[in-house]
Amino acid sequence: MLIKEYRICMPLTTEEYRVGQLYTISKHSHQESEKGEGVEVVKNEPHEDPVHGPGQFTEKRVHLSSKLPGWARAVTPRIFYITEKAWNYYPYTITADSCSLQCSFLPKFSIYIETKYEDNCGDSENIFHSDKILGDHEVSFLDIAFDEIPERYYRSLEDPRFFSSAKTGRGPLREGWRQHTQPIMCSYKLVSVKFEVWGLQTRVEQFVHKVIRDILLIGHRQAFAWVDEWCGMTMEEVRRYERETQEATNELIGLVAPTISVSEVGHPTATHSAPASAPSTPIGDEAPDFLAPPKTRPRKKSAPETLTLPALRERAGAE
C-alpha cells in the first residue's frame, strides 16, 4: 500500500468551498457524460454518523470504458465501471472506491481517501493523527495556479494565473499567492492506494497516485474558476442544482434517474478500500513504462465548456 497526503490551498473559506465543491462535482460530471458513458448516481441521501454527526451519503458508478486510454482498453473488459461511495460530514469526508470489473480474472485494487478542510494555508501537522497509519507518508503541496496539469486538460478560462472573479474580486493568482492571499483554506487529503499483485504493486500504485494528483489539481482549479457561477448559492439551492443535474446526467447516459432511498447506510469501515471524487479520471493516453502500449486510438472530442440544463436556465430567468 502506498500512502500520500496532498494539501491543496484555495483562495476561499471552508464554508464557501462547501457549496463550490458540490456545484463543481455536479457540473463536471454532467460535462464529462454522454450516452452510455459517464457518472450514474445510484444514491444520494442523508446519513447520520455517531461520531461526525449529520452528513450525506452518495454512491456513484463511473462508467469509463471508452474514456480509458488505448493501452488500458486493450486489457479491460468492455463493460467497466468504478463504484464510488462517499460519506460527507463536511469539513470531514471519506471516499472509498472499488474497481467493479465484470471479469473475474483481473486483479483487484482499492483506493481510500480521507479529507479534512481547514481555514489555513496548509500548515496543520498530523491532521489525520498518523498513529492510524503504518509508517511515514509523503506530504505534497499542490499549487492550483503553478503546478502543471496534462496539456489536453488545460483551458485558459480555468487558469488561476489569469482568471479574475467579478463577484469576489479574487484572482488572478501570482507567485507566492498562498503566503499573502486572504481568505485561504486548505484541502488535506490522505490517499491510500493498494494493488496487491507481485511484481507490479509499486509501479501501479505510483501510477495511480499520479492520476489522482492530476484529478485533484483539475477539480480544484475548476472550483475556483467557476466561483462566479456558484458564489451566493445557499446549501438548499446547491442541493437542488445537484439533484437536477444528476437527473439530467443519468438521462444523458441512458440510465433511469435515481430514487431517494430511505434504507439505512452502514458506516464505512476503517479498512482501506478505494479513489476520490472528480468523476472523469484524466488518465493519459501514454501507457506507464511497465506496460507495452498497443496501437493508439483516436481520442473523442472533449465535453462542452458549458452546462446546458433547460430547467435550470428557466428557473434562473424567473428569479
ChimeraX attribute file (.defattr): number of C-alpha atoms within 10 A of each C-alpha:
attribute: neighborCount
match mode: 1-to-1
recipient: residues
	/A:1	16
	/A:2	18
	/A:3	22
	/A:4	16
	/A:5	18
	/A:6	21
	/A:7	22
	/A:8	20
	/A:9	24
	/A:10	27
	/A:11	21
	/A:12	22
	/A:13	17
	/A:14	22
	/A:15	14
	/A:16	17
	/A:17	25
	/A:18	16
	/A:19	22
	/A:20	27
	/A:21	18
	/A:22	17
	/A:23	24
	/A:24	25
	/A:25	19
	/A:26	23
	/A:27	21
	/A:28	21
	/A:29	21
	/A:30	29
	/A:31	19
	/A:32	19
	/A:33	23
	/A:34	17
	/A:35	12
	/A:36	17
	/A:37	22
	/A:38	27
	/A:39	30
	/A:40	30
	/A:41	22
	/A:42	20
	/A:43	17
	/A:44	20
	/A:45	17
	/A:46	17
	/A:47	19
	/A:48	17
	/A:49	15
	/A:50	7
	/A:51	7
	/A:52	13
	/A:53	10
	/A:54	14
	/A:55	16
	/A:56	17
	/A:57	22
	/A:58	18
	/A:59	19
	/A:60	20
	/A:61	22
	/A:62	24
	/A:63	22
	/A:64	21
	/A:65	18
	/A:66	17
	/A:67	20
	/A:68	18
	/A:69	20
	/A:70	20
	/A:71	20
	/A:72	21
	/A:73	17
	/A:74	13
	/A:75	9
	/A:76	15
	/A:77	14
	/A:78	14
	/A:79	13
	/A:80	20
	/A:81	22
	/A:82	19
	/A:83	20
	/A:84	25
	/A:85	24
	/A:86	22
	/A:87	24
	/A:88	19
	/A:89	20
	/A:90	18
	/A:91	15
	/A:92	17
	/A:93	19
	/A:94	21
	/A:95	24
	/A:96	25
	/A:97	25
	/A:98	19
	/A:99	20
	/A:100	18
	/A:101	18
	/A:102	13
	/A:103	12
	/A:104	8
	/A:105	7
	/A:106	11
	/A:107	11
	/A:108	14
	/A:109	20
	/A:110	19
	/A:111	27
	/A:112	22
	/A:113	24
	/A:114	19
	/A:115	23
	/A:116	19
	/A:117	24
	/A:118	20
	/A:119	18
	/A:120	18
	/A:121	21
	/A:122	20
	/A:123	10
	/A:124	12
	/A:125	8
	/A:126	8
	/A:127	14
	/A:128	16
	/A:129	8
	/A:130	12
	/A:131	9
	/A:132	8
	/A:133	11
	/A:134	9
	/A:135	8
	/A:136	10
	/A:137	15
	/A:138	10
	/A:139	14
	/A:140	14
	/A:141	14
	/A:142	19
	/A:143	19
	/A:144	23
	/A:145	22
	/A:146	14
	/A:147	10
	/A:148	13
	/A:149	15
	/A:150	11
	/A:151	7
	/A:152	9
	/A:153	12
	/A:154	12
	/A:155	10
	/A:156	10
	/A:157	14
	/A:158	19
	/A:159	20
	/A:160	22
	/A:161	16
	/A:162	14
	/A:163	18
	/A:164	20
	/A:165	17
	/A:166	10
	/A:167	11
	/A:168	11
	/A:169	9
	/A:170	18
	/A:171	18
	/A:172	14
	/A:173	19
	/A:174	14
	/A:175	9
	/A:176	11
	/A:177	17
	/A:178	19
	/A:179	9
	/A:180	10
	/A:181	17
	/A:182	16
	/A:183	15
	/A:184	20
	/A:185	24
	/A:186	25
	/A:187	25
	/A:188	24
	/A:189	25
	/A:190	21
	/A:191	24
	/A:192	24
	/A:193	26
	/A:194	21
	/A:195	19
	/A:196	16
	/A:197	12
	/A:198	7
	/A:199	8
	/A:200	12
	/A:201	16
	/A:202	16
	/A:203	13
	/A:204	20
	/A:205	22
	/A:206	15
	/A:207	17
	/A:208	17
	/A:209	19
	/A:210	12
	/A:211	16
	/A:212	22
	/A:213	17
	/A:214	20
	/A:215	21
	/A:216	20
	/A:217	19
	/A:218	21
	/A:219	20
	/A:220	24
	/A:221	19
	/A:222	22
	/A:223	24
	/A:224	27
	/A:225	20
	/A:226	19
	/A:227	23
	/A:228	16
	/A:229	15
	/A:230	20
	/A:231	16
	/A:232	14
	/A:233	15
	/A:234	12
	/A:235	13
	/A:236	10
	/A:237	14
	/A:238	20
	/A:239	16
	/A:240	13
	/A:241	20
	/A:242	19
	/A:243	17
	/A:244	16
	/A:245	22
	/A:246	23
	/A:247	19
	/A:248	19
	/A:249	29
	/A:250	24
	/A:251	17
	/A:252	19
	/A:253	18
	/A:254	15
	/A:255	17
	/A:256	14
	/A:257	17
	/A:258	15
	/A:259	12
	/A:260	11
	/A:261	12
	/A:262	9
	/A:263	7
	/A:264	10
	/A:265	15
	/A:266	10
	/A:267	12
	/A:268	15
	/A:269	8
	/A:270	8
	/A:271	8
	/A:272	17
	/A:273	20
	/A:274	23
	/A:275	28
	/A:276	23
	/A:277	21
	/A:278	20
	/A:279	26
	/A:280	21
	/A:281	18
	/A:282	20
	/A:283	19
	/A:284	16
	/A:285	17
	/A:286	14
	/A:287	16
	/A:288	14
	/A:289	9
	/A:290	10
	/A:291	11
	/A:292	10
	/A:293	16
	/A:294	12
	/A:295	8
	/A:296	11
	/A:297	11
	/A:298	8
	/A:299	12
	/A:300	8
	/A:301	6
	/A:302	10
	/A:303	13
	/A:304	10
	/A:305	11
	/A:306	10
	/A:307	13
	/A:308	14
	/A:309	14
	/A:310	10
	/A:311	12
	/A:312	15
	/A:313	10
	/A:314	10
	/A:315	9
	/A:316	9
	/A:317	7
	/A:318	7
	/A:319	5
